[in-house]
């Protein structure tokens, strides 16, 4: 097929591109920058911002399937920034798909679209969107996800959304590097009792899930218009996993603790001060981050297994070996 990967030079996007190329698909990428590694793969690259409708329209010409991974992630910043890229950018992609008669779109969403700061233990896709938001990223992604799923048309345009949780692996430029940097600066604290379980997913498994979903996104398929959690299939202790990464790179494990209520209060205070001062830098603690680090958040993947045969083929042990070797 002729595939477009938005954000093809990004962490997950690049793995999706590699898997598509490996099986013989023709791939185009749209990203803000050009990437030599994509050139080496023979990928056609379009440089541009998905907030530009004309660029997105150009990128979608002659395309059969779009894998939409481009997004702004984070827990701090203006609503305009997140809404512009994550929501309006997705709207531009949907409109360009319709104009160019693209048949399929697989949207990379996030489990944070249903996170309400409470413990989430074994939830499935029937969980509702929250009524309050602790930061702009999940809200902007939730709005985009709803537009993607509503756009599904059983005859002319098929869509679905995947929610990979805490993607990790070699070449990550965000989650793991920030974790290691915070540890080196002595800023890490175990938030809560340290017993919270979280889901995550190795990046190659997340990429494969996108291809599997696309392959099963056919007229009459149960995948059409649906959202899916994507994980390793078994949650891990959040702090044991963090310490596994730290000790694997020669750093000391995190031992100091702060209670969840205390971290929540610190986060609220820092958010207030940063807003009053108009600071663009991200606070070292926010309410969203406190909840993510202290609460359970793991999900069911039975629906993905049933509807498009998803199964994490790279185990946690093998993935960790590859990650630590790359570091």
C-alpha positions, 0 to 999 in steps of 0.5 A: 500500500501507499502509506503516510506516517505523520511524525515519521521521524519521531520515536514511534513514527520511525519504527512504524516506517521501518516496519512498513518498509520492511514488508514492502509498502511505499512510505511517505513521511511528513515531519517538521524536519528531515531525517537522514535515516528515513532517506536511507530507507527510501522514504519520501519526506515532506517537511512541514507542520500539520497545522498547515492544511495545504502541506497536509493536503499535499502529503495525503495525495495518492495515499491509501492509509495514514498512520497519524502519530505526529503530536505535541506531548508534555504536561506544561505549556499553553492550551493553544500549543496543544490544541493547535497541533494535537486537535486542529492538526488532527482535524487537518489530517482528517480533512485532507484524507477526505479530499484525497479519498484516503481509505484508512486512518490509524490514529495514535492516541493515549490512555491519558485521554481517560486519566482522571488522577484516580487509580485505574486498575484493569480498565477497558475501552468502555471507560468514559472520558473524564470531566476534569483535566489536569493538563492540556495534552490529554484533553487535546488528544481526547478531542482529537480521538473523538473526531477521528472515531466520529469520522469513520464511514463504513463505505468510504473512510475507515478509522480507529485509534490506538492508545499505547501506554508509556512507549519505551525502547532504544532511540527514545528522546523523551521518557527515558532521557528525562528520567535519567537526567532527573536521577542524575540531578537528584530530583527523583522521589518515590511518590506514594507508597511505591507499590503502584502498578503501571502498564507500558509498551515496548516501541516495536510492539506499539508499532506492530499494533498500528500495522495490525490495526491497519491490516484489519481495518476493512469494511464491516470489521469490528475495528472500524471506529473503535479505540484500543489500549496497547500495552505489554499485556502485564503491568509492572511496579512503576518504581521497580521498573524505574530503578531497573532502568537506573541501575542498568545504566549505573545510577543509584536506585530511587529510595527517598519518598514523598507522600502522594498528598504532599506531592499533589500539594507541591504540584498545585503550588508550583503550577500556580506560581509558574502561571503567575510568573508566566514561566514557560519551563515545565515545573518539576512537579505538577498534579498530573505528574504526581498522580501518574507517579503514585496511582495505579494505571493499567488496562485490558488489551483483550479487545485488541487481541480479539479484533486485530490479533495484537500480541506483544512479541517483544518481551519485557526482558528482551526489550529491557536488554535492547534498551540498556544496550542502546544506552 
